[in-house]
Amino acid sequence: MRAVLAFTLLIGLIVGTVEQEPAQVQAKQTSDDATVVTEQPLELTVHLKRVYLDGEESEEVVKELIFALEDFWAKYETWQLVDMDEDRLIFEKKIDDISPLLKMNGYFGITDDGTLSLFNGKPEESDVIQSFFQIDVKKLESSQHMKLMQGIPVKSKEKYTEVVESMKKYSIEKAQ
């Protein structure tokens, strides 16, 4: 019953058909002498999915006790609702930055076939996180080629963008 009411209230708010009143459910408790009505908040599981520029995703799961739907929606106004069911909501946010993983341990490098890639750690000892495009290594200066072989650390969005943009001029055009 509570889950159906929560779902109805949430759908109503999304389409604007329900007034924004406190989201409370009346629970009846019967004793020998009388029926006592208490008000309880709605409890929902909220999944917060963050999608970073480098393609990494993170998800945080929180339990929310909702006393007023207006306050709940205000709390998540910068998030996009992507899915929901009776007791679970999934919000998503595109983050205009690189992921914390990349900031800590990300390196640009090239794979054996010359593809510019992001690695979790130094290129010679780590796995590829993301691949971009194939580079014509013959056009690279030897110092640039050496840097890519050793790995170029990625500590910021600016460095990420700088490396991708500077390597585009060396990309191999695919035949159409």
Secondary structure, 3 states (H helix, E strand, C coil): CHHHHHHHHHHHHHHCCCCCCECEEEEEEECCCCEEEEEEEEEEEEEEEEECCCCCEEEEEEEEEECEHHHHHHHCCCCEEEEEECCEEEEEEECCCCCHHHHHHEEEEECCCCEEEEEECCHHHCCEEEEEEEECCCCCCHHHHHHHHHCEECCCHHHHHHHHHHHHCCECCCCC
